[in-house]
Amino acid sequence: MPRLTMTELRLSPVAAYLLAVIAGVLTTLTASPFELWWLGPVAAGLMVVGIHYLSPLQAALKGWCYGVGLFGSGASWVYVSIHDYGYTGVPLALFLTTLFVCSMALFFAATLWLYRRLTGPRLAFLTFAGAWVLGEWLRTWLFTGFPWLLLGSAHVDSPLAPWAPIGGVYLLSLLTVLTGTLGVEFLRRRWWAAAPVAVFWLAPLILPTQWTSPAGEPLRIALLQGNLDQLIKWTPEGQRIAANTYLEMTREQADDIDLIIWPEAALPMFEDEAMQILARAQSTMPPGSALLTGILQREQRGLYYNSVIGVGNTEGEYRKAHLVPFGEYLPLERWLRGTIAFFALPMPAMTQGPDRQPPIKAVGTTIGNAICYEIIYADLVADRARDSELLLTVSNDTWFGESIGPLQHLQMARLRALENGRYVVRATSNGVTVIVDPQGRITARAPQFETTYLTGEATPMQGLTPFTRTGSWPVWLLAILLVLPGLWLKRRAYVTAKA
């Protein structure tokens, strides 16, 4: 068999762009509900093949095509939010969705432009993987961040999963891309490339499977799912339906329930307006139990918060620290508000809560909170997990409609449980409502789009995983170290050429 060379792997720019779109779609297929995680290395391999025959601008266009394929297929639920719940017509909804997809794709364009501009083909299997993870880091925080569909998020059920408590989602991304780039080297008959890949995928067989231990007896938990119509939720009729629905389901809970959870903004009103309803709920609860609910708070100085509060055997509250642009606040509000219906927020703009907040304590258990969108931020959740024994996320995924969005959201919540060795209790308005164990496995699940409640057990856990202790910075540092040799080699080649 003749040896494949880099020349034989050379692609025309048009072919490279087409393969990039395909790679983006394949990445969507790695995530829920498809869960074809093994396609992740294939997608990474398609992105590195032929990259060094492209100019930096062509490489940027290849990255942009990947982003269009990824978000066009994997974030199609944005259209549902804009059209169905943003009161926007089909043409404008399509335009805004396309604008969102094309804008998010620029992150990959920037990553590949910088990679191609600053590195060369030597050691590409390392430098490309490092650059990819640094690009994911950039996408996580720049312009408030959008760490949706990170390449490592798909591996909560793959053989790589035991790496998650060690380095989190970014380590999973790094190992996925390294598998893809080394796979390309292997296809070029560089047989040594098989050895590190084998280490990545076989080492989890001997890695610890449990980094934390029980801190007490299991809690009996009831998660209430109201399945309220989002379009009428904030009307007087919707408020009455919400109050009656959650009061009735709370009354139905058995005497052995320790903790009752209502989802994000379960009662479509402010906390001061809901006190009588919460008092009625408390009067029907089992003795010694606690109720936690998502709710909106307001202060006299005109500040509004998306919060979690408790009644009964509870102490403390939590205010959402990472807000959703265009959902909870309006960037460039002075210019955008009033231009189209989509930018007319139904509620006042929310105020960001403090970054460091003490955990809520309920029935003797410390609980770290992440409201809705916050659960996709691995380091934010790790920060909450350091001081808590149980993780709670309340969400309103009604905005996703019947799209794949809620299932992707759930997959990321499961990964947070695995990363931190904590149970994650997830209460949502219409699904997916679940209890997830410290291994990322779903132990109880309610059906979507039904008015129902889910009961199950969650054990408070103590101890910290390596990822919980450090967060993602060791992997980001490793990614930088992988890129540095490529920068040095490119610089040396440039100096040699000039000489």
C-alpha positions in Angstrom: 0.0 0.0 0.0 1.5 3.3 -1.0 2.2 5.9 1.7 -0.3 8.8 1.8 1.3 12.2 1.7 0.1 15.6 2.6 -0.1 16.4 -1.1 -2.6 13.6 -1.6 -4.7 15.0 1.3 -4.8 18.4 -0.3 -8.3 19.7 -1.0 -9.6 22.5 -3.1 -11.0 25.4 -1.1 -14.5 24.6 -2.3 -14.2 21.0 -1.1 -12.7 22.2 2.2 -15.7 24.5 2.8 -18.2 21.7 2.0 -16.4 19.3 4.3 -16.5 21.9 7.0 -20.3 22.3 6.7 -20.5 18.5 6.9 -18.2 18.5 10.0 -20.5 21.0 11.7 -23.6 18.9 11.1 -21.7 15.8 12.3 -20.9 17.7 15.5 -24.6 18.3 16.1 -25.2 14.6 15.7 -22.8 13.9 18.5 -25.1 15.7 20.9 -28.5 14.8 22.2 -30.9 13.5 21.0 -28.7 11.7 18.5 -25.7 11.0 20.8 -23.4 9.7 18.1 -20.4 10.8 20.1 -17.9 8.9 18.0 -18.5 11.4 15.2 -16.6 14.0 17.2 -13.1 12.9 16.2 -14.3 12.5 12.6 -15.5 16.1 12.5 -12.2 17.3 14.0 -10.3 15.2 11.4 -12.3 16.8 8.6 -11.4 20.2 9.9 -7.6 19.6 10.1 -7.3 17.9 6.7 -5.8 20.2 4.1 -5.9 23.2 6.5 -2.3 24.2 5.7 -2.9 24.4 2.0 -5.4 27.2 2.7 -4.5 30.9 3.2 -5.4 32.4 6.5 -8.5 34.0 4.9 -9.5 30.7 3.4 -9.0 28.9 6.7 -11.2 31.5 8.3 -13.9 30.8 5.7 -13.6 27.1 6.4 -14.1 27.7 10.1 -17.1 29.9 9.4 -18.6 27.2 7.2 -18.2 24.7 10.1 -19.9 27.1 12.5 -22.8 27.6 10.0 -23.2 23.8 9.7 -23.0 23.4 13.5 -25.4 26.2 14.6 -27.6 25.9 11.6 -28.4 22.3 12.5 -27.8 22.3 16.2 -29.3 25.6 17.3 -32.3 25.7 15.1 -34.4 26.1 18.3 -33.5 29.8 18.1 -36.1 30.1 15.4 -38.8 28.6 17.7 -37.9 31.1 20.4 -38.0 34.1 18.0 -41.1 33.1 16.0 -43.3 31.3 18.4 -42.6 33.3 21.6 -41.1 36.5 20.2 -44.2 37.4 18.2 -42.1 37.7 15.0 -43.3 36.8 11.5 -41.6 34.0 9.5 -39.4 36.2 7.2 -38.0 38.2 10.1 -37.6 35.2 12.3 -35.7 33.4 9.6 -33.5 36.5 9.1 -32.7 36.8 12.8 -32.0 33.1 13.1 -29.7 33.3 10.1 -28.0 36.4 11.6 -27.5 34.5 14.9 -26.0 31.4 13.1 -23.7 33.4 10.9 -22.6 35.6 13.8 -21.8 32.6 16.1 -19.9 31.0 13.2 -17.4 33.9 13.4 -15.9 32.3 16.5 -14.7 29.4 14.4 -13.6 31.7 11.6 -11.4 33.7 14.1 -10.0 30.5 15.6 -8.9 29.0 12.2 -7.6 32.4 10.9 -5.4 32.8 13.9 -4.3 29.1 13.8 -3.4 29.3 10.1 -1.8 32.7 10.5 0.4 31.8 13.4 1.3 28.1 13.0 2.6 25.8 10.3 2.1 22.1 9.4 4.7 20.7 11.7 3.2 19.2 14.9 -0.3 20.2 13.6 -1.9 17.3 15.4 -1.0 19.1 18.7 -1.3 22.7 17.7 -4.7 22.3 16.0 -6.2 20.6 19.1 -4.8 23.3 21.4 -6.1 26.1 19.2 -9.5 24.5 19.0 -9.9 24.4 22.8 -8.7 28.0 23.1 -11.4 28.9 20.6 -14.0 27.1 22.7 -12.7 29.1 25.7 -13.2 32.3 23.7 -16.7 31.4 22.8 -17.5 30.6 26.4 -16.8 34.2 27.7 -16.6 36.7 24.9 -19.8 38.9 24.6 -21.3 37.1 27.6 -20.5 33.7 26.0 -22.4 30.9 24.3 -20.8 27.5 25.3 -23.5 25.5 23.6 -22.5 22.4 21.7 -18.9 22.3 22.9 -17.3 19.3 21.3 -16.7 17.6 24.7 -20.3 18.0 25.8 -21.3 14.8 23.8 -19.1 12.5 25.9 -21.1 12.1 29.1 -21.9 8.6 27.9 -18.8 7.8 25.9 -15.7 5.9 27.0 -14.0 9.3 27.6 -16.6 10.2 30.3 -14.2 9.3 33.3 -12.0 12.1 32.2 -14.7 14.7 33.0 -14.2 14.8 36.8 -10.5 15.4 36.1 -10.5 18.1 33.5 -14.2 18.9 32.7 -15.7 19.5 29.3 -12.7 21.2 27.8 -10.5 18.2 28.5 -13.1 16.1 26.7 -13.0 18.5 23.8 -9.1 18.4 23.8 -9.1 14.6 23.7 -11.7 14.5 21.0 -9.8 16.8 18.7 -6.5 15.1 19.4 -8.2 11.8 18.5 -9.3 13.3 15.2 -5.9 14.9 14.4 -4.0 11.8 15.4 -6.4 9.8 13.3 -5.4 11.8 10.3 -1.7 11.0 11.1 -2.6 7.3 11.4 -4.3 7.4 7.9 -1.0 8.7 6.6 0.6 5.5 7.9 2.2 7.1 10.8 1.4 4.2 13.0 2.8 5.7 16.2 -0.4 7.9 16.3 -2.4 4.9 17.5 -0.5 4.8 20.8 -1.7 8.1 22.3 -5.2 7.6 21.0 -5.3 4.2 22.8 -4.1 5.9 26.0 -6.9 8.5 25.8 -9.6 5.9 25.3 -8.4 3.0 27.4 -7.0 4.9 30.4 -10.5 5.6 31.7 -10.8 1.8 32.4 -8.4 2.4 35.3 -9.4 5.9 36.4 -11.4 6.3 39.5 -15.2 6.2 38.9 -16.2 7.9 42.2 -14.4 11.0 43.5 -17.0 11.9 46.1 -18.9 10.2 48.9 -22.3 10.5 50.6 -22.6 13.2 53.2 -25.9 12.0 54.7 -29.0 10.1 54.0 -30.8 10.4 50.6 -33.4 13.2 50.4 -36.8 12.4 49.0 -37.5 15.1 46.4 -40.5 16.1 44.4 -40.0 18.1 41.2 -43.2 19.8 40.0 -43.7 20.4 36.3 -46.6 22.8 35.6 -46.5 22.6 31.8 -48.1 26.1 31.6 -48.8 27.8 28.3 -46.0 30.4 27.8 -48.1 32.6 25.6 -50.7 33.3 28.4 -48.4 32.7 31.4 -48.0 36.3 32.3 -51.6 37.3 31.9 -54.0 37.4 34.9 -55.5 34.1 33.7 -52.1 32.5 33.4 -51.2 33.7 37.0 -54.4 32.0 38.3 -53.7 28.8 36.5 -50.0 28.7 37.7 -51.0 29.3 41.3 -53.7 26.6 41.3 -51.5 24.1 39.4 -48.6 24.3 41.8 -50.7 24.5 44.9 -52.6 21.4 43.9 -49.5 19.4 43.1 -47.8 20.5 46.3 -50.9 19.2 48.3 -50.5 15.8 46.6 -47.0 15.2 48.0 -46.6 12.3 50.4 -45.5 12.8 54.0 -42.1 11.4 53.4 -41.1 14.1 50.9 -38.2 16.2 52.2 -37.8 18.8 49.4 -40.3 20.2 46.9 -39.0 22.0 43.9 -40.9 24.4 41.6 -39.2 25.5 38.3 -37.9 28.8 37.1 -40.5 31.6 37.5 -43.1 29.0 38.4 -45.4 31.7 39.6 -45.5 34.5 36.9 -45.4 37.3 39.4 -42.9 39.0 41.7 -42.0 37.6 45.1 -43.9 40.2 47.0 -47.1 39.4 45.0 -46.6 35.6 45.6 -46.2 35.6 49.4 -49.8 34.5 50.2 -49.6 31.7 47.6 -46.3 30.5 49.0 -47.8 30.6 52.6 -50.7 28.5 51.4 -48.3 26.0 49.8 -46.3 25.8 53.0 -49.4 25.0 55.1 -49.9 21.9 53.0 -46.3 20.6 53.0 -45.1 17.7 55.1 -43.8 18.7 58.5 -40.1 19.7 58.4 -39.9 19.8 54.6 -38.8 22.6 52.4 -40.0 24.2 49.2 -37.6 25.9 46.7 -39.0 27.9 43.7 -37.7 30.0 41.0 -39.3 33.5 41.2 -38.7 37.1 40.1 -37.7 39.6 42.8 -37.8 43.4 42.7 -36.3 46.1 44.9 -37.5 49.6 45.4 -34.5 51.1 43.6 -35.7 49.6 40.4 -33.6 46.4 40.4 -35.1 43.1 39.2 -33.7 39.6 39.8 -34.3 36.1 38.5 -34.0 34.1 41.8 -34.5 31.0 43.8 -36.1 31.4 47.2 -37.4 28.9 49.8 -40.1 28.5 52.4 -40.3 26.0 55.2 -37.0 24.4 56.4 -34.8 26.7 54.3 -32.2 29.4 54.7 -30.9 31.9 52.1 -31.7 32.7 48.5 -29.9 32.8 45.1 -30.0 35.5 42.4 -29.0 34.5 38.9 -25.5 35.8 38.1 -25.2 35.0 34.3 -28.1 36.5 32.4 -29.3 35.7 28.9 -28.9 38.5 26.4 -32.2 39.3 24.6 -34.0 37.1 27.1 -33.3 38.7 30.4 -31.7 41.9 29.4 -31.4 43.8 26.1 -27.9 44.7 24.8 -27.9 48.2 23.2 -31.3 48.7 24.7 -31.4 52.4 23.8 -31.3 51.6 20.1 -33.1 48.2 19.9 -36.1 48.4 22.3 -39.2 49.2 20.3 -37.8 48.5 16.9 -39.5 45.1 16.5 -41.7 43.0 18.8 -38.9 40.5 19.4 -36.9 43.2 21.3 -39.9 44.2 23.5 -39.0 42.2 26.7 -42.2 41.1 28.5 -40.7 41.8 31.8 -38.3 44.5 33.1 -34.6 43.8 32.3 -33.1 41.6 35.0 -30.1 42.7 37.2 -27.1 40.4 37.5 -26.7 38.8 40.9 -23.3 38.6 42.7 -20.7 36.2 41.4 -20.0 34.8 44.8 -23.2 33.8 46.7 -23.5 31.4 49.7 -25.4 28.3 49.0 -29.0 27.9 50.0 -29.5 25.5 52.9 -32.7 23.3 52.8 -33.5 20.4 55.2 -29.9 20.5 56.4 -28.3 20.2 53.0 -26.3 22.9 51.2 -27.5 23.4 47.7 -25.7 25.1 44.8 -27.9 26.8 42.3 -27.7 27.4 38.5 -30.8 29.0 36.9 -31.6 27.7 33.4 -28.8 28.9 31.0 -26.2 29.0 33.8 -25.9 25.2 33.9 -24.1 25.2 30.5 -21.1 27.1 32.1 -18.9 24.5 33.6 -16.7 26.8 35.7 -19.7 28.6 37.1 -21.3 25.3 38.3 -17.9 24.1 39.7 -17.7 27.3 41.7 -21.2 26.5 43.1 -20.3 22.9 43.8 -17.3 23.7 45.9 -19.5 24.8 48.8 -22.5 22.6 48.3 -23.6 19.0 48.7 -26.3 19.0 46.0 -26.8 21.0 42.7 -30.1 22.4 41.7 -31.0 23.9 38.4 -34.5 25.3 37.7 -35.4 26.1 34.1 -38.1 27.2 31.8 -37.4 25.4 28.6 -40.8 26.2 27.1 -39.0 28.7 24.9 -37.4 25.8 23.0 -40.8 24.4 22.0 -40.6 20.8 20.7 -37.1 21.2 19.3 -34.0 19.4 20.2 -32.9 22.3 22.5 -34.2 20.8 25.8 -32.4 17.6 25.2 -29.2 19.3 24.5 -29.7 21.4 27.6 -30.3 18.2 29.6 -27.1 16.6 28.3 -25.0 19.6 29.5 -26.7 19.4 33.0 -25.8 15.7 33.1 -22.1 16.5 32.3 -22.1 19.1 35.2 -23.1 16.3 37.6 -20.3 14.0 36.3 -17.7 16.8 36.4 -18.5 17.6 40.1 -19.5 14.3 41.5 -22.8 15.8 42.7 -26.4 14.9 42.2 -28.1 17.4 39.9 -31.8 18.0 40.5 -33.4 19.6 37.4 -36.9 21.1 37.6 -38.4 22.6 34.4 -41.7 24.1 33.4 -42.5 21.5 30.7 -39.4 19.1 30.6 -37.0 17.7 30.7 -37.4 17.3 34.5 -34.9 14.8 35.9 -32.7 13.7 38.8 -29.1 12.9 37.7 -26.6 11.0 39.9 -22.9 11.8 40.3 -22.0 9.6 37.3 -24.2 11.7 35.0 -26.9 9.0 34.8 -30.6 9.9 34.9 -32.2 8.1 37.9 -35.7 9.5 37.5 -37.3 11.4 34.6 -40.7 13.0 34.0 -42.3 13.0 30.5 -42.1 16.2 28.6 -45.1 18.4 27.9 -47.3 17.1 30.7 -48.6 18.6 33.9 -47.0 16.2 36.4 -44.5 15.8 39.2 -41.5 13.6 39.6 -40.4 12.0 42.9 -37.1 10.4 43.6 -34.0 10.4 45.8 -30.9 12.5 45.7 -28.0 11.9 48.1 -26.0 14.9 49.5 -22.3 14.4 48.5 -19.0 15.5 50.1 -15.5 15.7 48.7 -14.3 17.5 45.5 -13.3 16.1 42.1 -10.1 17.5 40.6 -12.2 19.6 38.2 -14.3 21.0 41.0 -11.1 22.0 42.8 -9.3 23.7 39.9 -11.9 24.5 37.3 -10.9 24.6 33.6 -7.7 26.7 33.8 -5.3 23.7 33.8 -6.7 22.5 30.5 -6.6 26.0 29.1 -3.0 26.2 30.1 -2.3 22.8 28.5 -4.0 24.1 25.3 -1.6 27.1 25.3 1.4 24.8 25.8 0.3 22.7 22.8 0.1 25.8 20.6 3.5 27.2 21.6 5.7 24.8 19.6 3.8 25.6 16.5 4.3 29.3 17.0 8.0 28.8 17.6 8.4 26.5 14.5 6.6 29.0 12.4 8.7 31.8 13.7 11.9 29.9 13.1 10.9 29.0 9.5 10.2 32.6 8.9 13.6 33.8 10.2 15.3 31.0 8.2 13.5 32.0 5.0 14.5 35.7 5.4 18.1 34.7 6.0 
